[in-house]
C-alpha cells in the first residue's frame, strides 16, 4: 500500500502535461503527475515499488548461488578455506561493515526527509551515503585488493602465493574474489544512483507526493548492505 501524499495535485501525465493551470514556478515534485497508464500517483508508487522488489529478488538469487557454492566447497576443502580466510585482515572487513551500516541509516533518513519535504537534509543524507559507499570501495581496493594482487592471492590459475597451506587454496580465493568483486560492482552502481539522485534533488524533484526513485534506490542499497553482513562473517570470521 502506498504512503505518498497525494495532496490536491492531479493524477495523470508528466509535470504540467494537460494541466496548464498549474503554476510552473512550483517545485517539480508538487507539479508531478503519474504516467498516463497509471490510475494515480498512489497506483504508480505501488507498481514501481513492486518492480523494485522483483528486481531485488533476482539479486538475492544471484548471491544465494554464491553462498551455496561457498558451503559446498567449504565442506569439500575445509583446509583451503581455513588457510585462505586466515590471511584476511578482519580489521578492514569490520571497518567496512561499520561504514555500510552507517550508510543504511543515512539512506533511510534520506527517504524520510523526501517524504517530509526536507530538501536540505535529503541532499545531505544522499551525499553522506555516497561518501560511505566511496569509503567502502577505497578501503577494499587500497587496503585489501592491492596487497592481495601484489603477493599473488588470486583465483584459479592466477594464484601464485609463495606460502600456500593447501593445494586447493586457489578455490577459496576464487570464492573471495567472485563474491566481493560482484558485491563491489553493486556498490559502484549504487554510487552512480546516488549521484543521479543528488542531481535530481538539487532540482527539487522529490517531495511528499513523489519520491519513488529515492525509495527504490534506498531499497537497493539495503540489499547491498545485507549481502555484506553475510559476506563479512563467512569470509573474515569463520575459520
Secondary structure by P-SEA (a helix, b strand, c coil): ccccccccccccccccccccccccccccccccccccccccaaaaaaaaaaaaaaaaaaaaaaaaaaaaaaaaaaaacaaaaaaaaaaccaaaaaaaaaaaaaaaaaaaaaaaaaaacaaaaaaaaaaaaaaaaaaaaaaaaaccaaaaaaaccccccccccccccccaaaaaaaaaaaaaaaaaaaaaaaaaaaaaaaaaaaaccccccccaaaaaaaaaaaaaaaaaaaaaaaccccc
